[in-house]
Amino acid sequence: MTDFLIIGQGLAGSLLAWELIHRGCTVVIVDNGQENASQVAAGLINPVTGMRFVKSTDVDTLLPSAKHRYAQLADFFRHEFYIEKSMLRIFRSNSEAKNADKRLNNPAYQAYLGGMQPPGKPIKHLATPFGFLEQKQTGYLQTRPLLSRLKAFFIAQNSYRQADFDYQDIRFEPSLRWQDIYPKCIIFCEGHQASQNPWFSCLPFQSVKGEILTLEHQAHLPDKILNYGNWLIPLNSRQIRIGATFDRENLNTEITEQGKNDLLSSLNQVSTDITQTTLINHQANIRPCTLDKQPFIGRHSKHKQLAIFNGFGAKGSLQIPWYSQHFANTLLNDIPLADTCNIERYYETHFAA
């Protein structure tokens, strides 16, 4: 018998499978082999976000866990996946600059915020009319090469099956079964596809479509991530990735001229030099965000052999390493899930009696 059948080989399914396998469990991942949101995602990790410069929830716990896991994977695969690179937060208004100044005086933020520069000290090739702030402990995860190597690892472990998963193939009697696999538990890590899941579509997802561009340019930019409302990641001295659009209405993976133009227009407000570019790639996918901005983790209210590990949205690279360990503790040692992520918070309001 298989311990866990995991549906979806995005970042959530992959890191949860990695955790369970290294705890001695037998795991099979089922994936259709198509591009998923994790492969398209920029993988940004930014501990302090928003116009008010607020620390991400539990970042003091989540960030060390993420760095440790990505370092472990780098050692195992002999390839660096997490690129730590400081971020220049370019203020868009005086109020943003004032909010940042307040945080600089807060000891809880000192590990994440560096120097703040007034408008009189511009950066070459960049417009900084309201000044800017350097943020520390930021970076990005190279999700595509990581998922590719994890897939090869799972195949070598006989823990991967490429297939189109059909919910109707699940049987509960006389025991849980999918095709020829008899798992103790099925865990759905499907990203936005969970909206079609007959057992978990009742959860209040708020999926968001995002488009990103990869560009070639000739400007001499600082070797730092830029945040100017959108973000810019320098991939090398001549290539950048910019994103992301935010669309709740058109939940598809089609790239659009509108999305491209919006991203280029936003970039143009920061620097006319950078916009002399060549388009290398244009991608779109759907982030599985949630109504209360917290992950959806736990067992189904009625079918306890079915579970979900989902809803990390744009913060998956930061959150998934710690939550995969947390959920493994629950699955293997019955340690209770944190109330904030446990889907029991929706049992009474969203699951049918």
C-alpha positions in Angstrom: 0.0 0.0 0.0 1.1 3.6 -0.8 1.2 6.0 2.1 0.3 9.1 0.2 -1.0 9.9 -3.3 -0.2 13.5 -4.2 -2.1 15.2 -7.0 0.0 17.9 -8.7 3.7 18.5 -9.0 3.9 22.2 -8.5 6.0 23.6 -5.7 3.5 22.6 -3.0 3.1 19.0 -4.2 6.9 18.6 -4.8 8.1 20.0 -1.5 5.5 18.1 0.5 6.4 14.9 -1.4 10.1 15.6 -0.7 9.4 16.0 3.0 7.3 12.8 3.3 9.8 10.7 1.3 12.6 11.8 3.5 10.6 10.8 6.5 10.4 7.2 5.2 6.9 7.4 3.5 6.0 5.8 0.2 4.6 8.5 -2.1 3.3 8.7 -5.6 2.8 12.0 -7.4 0.3 12.2 -10.2 0.8 15.1 -12.6 -0.3 15.8 -16.2 3.1 17.1 -17.2 1.8 20.5 -18.4 3.1 23.9 -17.3 1.8 24.9 -13.9 1.7 28.2 -12.1 4.8 27.3 -10.1 6.8 27.0 -13.3 5.7 30.4 -14.5 5.9 32.2 -11.1 8.8 34.6 -10.4 9.4 32.9 -7.1 9.9 36.2 -5.3 10.5 36.2 -1.6 10.0 39.6 0.0 9.6 39.8 3.8 8.1 43.3 3.8 5.3 44.2 1.4 2.6 46.7 0.5 2.3 50.5 0.6 2.5 50.4 4.4 5.6 48.1 4.5 4.1 45.3 6.6 6.1 42.2 7.5 4.6 39.0 6.0 2.8 36.9 8.5 5.2 34.6 10.5 8.1 35.7 8.2 10.6 35.4 11.1 9.7 31.6 11.1 9.0 31.0 7.5 12.1 32.7 5.9 14.8 30.7 7.8 12.9 27.5 7.0 12.7 28.4 3.3 16.4 29.2 3.2 17.3 26.0 4.9 15.2 23.9 2.6 16.5 25.5 -0.6 20.1 25.2 0.7 19.5 21.5 1.3 18.1 21.0 -2.2 21.0 22.9 -3.6 23.4 20.6 -1.9 21.5 17.5 -3.0 21.2 18.5 -6.7 24.4 20.5 -6.8 22.6 23.5 -8.2 21.6 26.8 -6.6 17.9 27.4 -6.8 17.4 30.3 -4.4 19.1 33.6 -5.5 19.3 36.0 -2.6 19.4 39.5 -3.9 18.5 42.8 -2.2 15.6 44.9 -3.4 15.3 48.6 -4.2 11.8 49.7 -3.3 11.2 52.8 -5.4 8.6 55.1 -3.7 5.6 56.2 -5.7 4.5 58.9 -3.3 5.5 60.9 -0.3 3.2 58.8 1.9 5.1 55.6 0.9 8.3 57.3 1.9 6.8 58.3 5.3 5.5 54.8 5.9 9.0 53.3 5.2 10.6 55.9 7.5 8.4 54.7 10.4 9.4 51.1 9.8 13.1 52.0 9.9 12.7 53.0 13.5 11.0 49.7 14.5 13.4 47.1 15.8 11.2 44.3 14.5 12.0 45.4 10.9 15.7 46.1 11.2 16.7 42.7 9.8 14.8 43.4 6.6 15.3 47.1 5.9 18.5 48.8 4.8 19.2 52.4 4.0 16.7 54.9 2.8 17.6 57.5 0.1 15.8 60.8 -0.4 14.8 62.1 -3.8 18.1 64.0 -4.3 20.1 60.8 -4.7 18.8 59.1 -7.9 19.9 55.8 -9.3 21.4 55.8 -12.8 18.8 54.9 -15.5 16.0 55.0 -12.9 13.5 57.7 -11.9 13.2 58.0 -8.1 11.2 61.3 -7.6 10.2 60.3 -4.1 13.4 58.4 -3.1 13.9 54.7 -2.4 14.6 52.1 0.2 16.8 49.1 0.2 15.2 45.9 1.5 17.3 43.0 2.8 16.8 39.2 2.8 14.9 39.4 -0.4 15.4 37.1 -3.4 13.8 34.7 -5.9 13.5 31.0 -6.4 14.3 29.5 -9.8 11.2 27.3 -9.7 11.5 25.7 -13.2 14.9 24.1 -12.8 14.0 23.1 -9.2 10.8 21.3 -10.3 12.6 19.7 -13.2 15.2 18.1 -10.9 12.6 17.1 -8.4 10.6 15.4 -11.1 13.7 13.4 -12.1 14.2 12.5 -8.5 10.6 11.3 -8.1 10.9 9.3 -11.3 14.1 7.6 -10.0 12.3 6.8 -6.7 9.4 5.3 -8.7 7.2 8.0 -7.1 5.9 9.8 -10.2 3.2 9.0 -12.7 2.3 11.3 -15.6 -1.5 11.1 -16.1 -4.6 13.2 -16.4 -6.2 12.8 -13.0 -10.0 12.1 -13.1 -11.8 12.6 -9.8 -14.3 9.9 -10.8 -11.6 7.3 -10.7 -11.4 7.5 -6.9 -13.1 4.7 -5.1 -13.7 4.7 -1.3 -15.0 1.1 -0.9 -13.9 -1.4 0.1 -10.8 0.8 0.6 -9.4 4.0 -0.9 -8.2 3.4 -4.4 -7.1 5.4 -7.6 -6.6 3.1 -10.6 -4.1 0.5 -9.3 -2.9 2.5 -6.3 -4.2 2.0 -2.8 -3.1 5.0 -0.8 -3.8 5.7 2.9 -4.4 9.3 2.0 -4.9 11.4 -1.2 -3.5 15.0 -0.9 -4.6 17.5 -3.5 -1.9 20.0 -4.5 -3.6 21.2 -7.7 -3.3 25.0 -7.4 -6.2 26.8 -9.0 -7.6 23.6 -10.4 -8.9 23.0 -7.0 -11.9 25.1 -8.0 -13.0 22.0 -10.0 -12.4 19.6 -7.2 -15.7 18.0 -6.0 -14.5 17.8 -2.4 -12.6 21.1 -2.0 -14.1 23.5 -4.5 -16.3 24.8 -1.7 -13.3 26.5 -0.1 -13.2 30.3 -0.8 -10.4 30.6 -3.3 -9.8 34.0 -4.9 -7.6 32.9 -7.8 -5.7 35.6 -9.7 -4.3 35.6 -13.2 -0.9 37.1 -13.7 1.3 37.8 -16.7 5.0 38.3 -16.7 7.6 39.3 -19.4 11.2 38.4 -20.0 13.1 41.1 -21.8 16.5 41.8 -23.3 17.9 45.3 -22.7 21.0 47.4 -23.1 20.8 49.6 -20.0 23.3 49.3 -17.1 21.0 48.4 -14.2 22.0 47.8 -10.5 22.2 44.1 -9.8 19.2 44.2 -7.5 15.5 43.4 -7.6 13.4 46.5 -8.2 10.0 47.1 -6.8 8.0 50.0 -8.2 4.5 48.8 -7.9 5.4 46.0 -10.2 8.7 44.1 -9.8 11.8 43.6 -11.9 14.3 40.8 -11.5 17.7 41.0 -13.2 18.4 37.5 -14.6 21.8 38.6 -15.9 23.4 41.8 -17.2 21.2 41.9 -20.3 18.0 40.1 -19.4 15.2 41.0 -16.9 11.9 39.6 -15.9 9.1 42.0 -15.0 5.6 41.4 -13.6 3.0 40.8 -12.7 -0.4 41.8 -13.8 -3.4 41.2 -11.5 -6.6 40.0 -13.1 -9.4 38.3 -11.1 -11.9 38.3 -14.0 -10.2 36.4 -16.8 -9.0 33.3 -15.2 -7.2 31.7 -18.1 -3.6 31.2 -19.2 -3.8 33.2 -22.3 -1.2 36.0 -22.8 -2.7 39.4 -23.8 -1.6 42.6 -25.5 -3.2 44.5 -22.6 -1.1 42.7 -20.0 2.1 43.2 -22.0 1.3 46.9 -22.5 0.5 47.5 -18.9 3.8 46.0 -17.8 5.8 48.0 -20.3 4.0 51.2 -19.4 4.7 50.6 -15.7 8.4 50.0 -16.5 8.5 53.2 -18.7 7.5 55.3 -15.6 10.6 54.0 -13.9 13.0 54.3 -16.8 12.7 55.2 -20.4 16.2 53.6 -20.9 15.1 50.1 -19.9 12.1 50.1 -22.3 14.4 49.9 -25.3 14.0 46.2 -25.1 13.4 43.0 -27.0 10.6 40.6 -25.8 12.1 37.2 -25.1 9.1 35.5 -23.4 5.5 36.4 -22.4 3.8 34.0 -19.9 0.5 33.8 -18.0 -0.8 31.6 -15.3 -3.2 31.5 -12.4 -2.2 31.9 -8.7 -4.3 30.0 -6.2 -5.0 32.9 -3.7 -7.5 32.6 -0.9 -10.2 34.9 0.6 -8.5 35.3 4.0 -4.9 35.3 2.5 -4.1 32.1 4.5 -3.3 28.6 3.0 -5.8 25.8 2.8 -4.4 22.8 4.6 -6.1 19.8 6.2 -8.4 16.9 5.8 -11.9 16.9 4.3 -14.7 17.3 6.9 -16.3 14.0 6.0 -13.8 12.0 3.9 -10.8 12.1 6.2 -8.7 10.1 3.7 -8.8 13.1 1.4 -6.7 16.2 2.2 -5.6 19.5 0.6 -2.3 21.4 0.6 -3.0 24.6 -1.4 -3.8 28.3 -1.5 -0.3 29.8 -1.1 -0.8 32.4 -3.8 2.1 34.7 -4.6 4.0 33.7 -1.4 4.5 30.0 -2.1 8.3 30.2 -2.3 8.3 31.7 1.2 5.6 29.6 2.8 5.6 26.1 1.4 8.9 24.8 2.9 7.7 25.4 6.5 4.1 24.4 5.9 5.2 21.2 4.2 7.1 20.2 7.4 4.1 21.4 9.5 1.6 19.3 7.5 3.9 16.3 7.6 4.0 16.5 11.4 0.2 16.5 11.4 -0.1 13.6 8.9 2.5 11.4 10.6 2.4 12.4 14.3 -1.1 13.9 14.7 0.3 17.3 15.7 -2.5 19.8 15.3 -2.4 22.2 12.4 -2.2 25.9 13.1 -5.7 27.4 13.2 -4.8 30.0 10.6 -4.1 27.4 7.9 -6.4 24.6 9.0 -9.4 24.2 6.7 -11.5 23.3 9.8 -12.1 27.0 10.0 -14.5 26.5 7.1 -16.1 23.3 8.1 -19.3 24.8 9.4 -19.7 27.6 6.8 -18.5 26.0 3.5 -18.7 22.2 3.7 -22.0 20.5 3.1 -23.5 18.7 6.1 
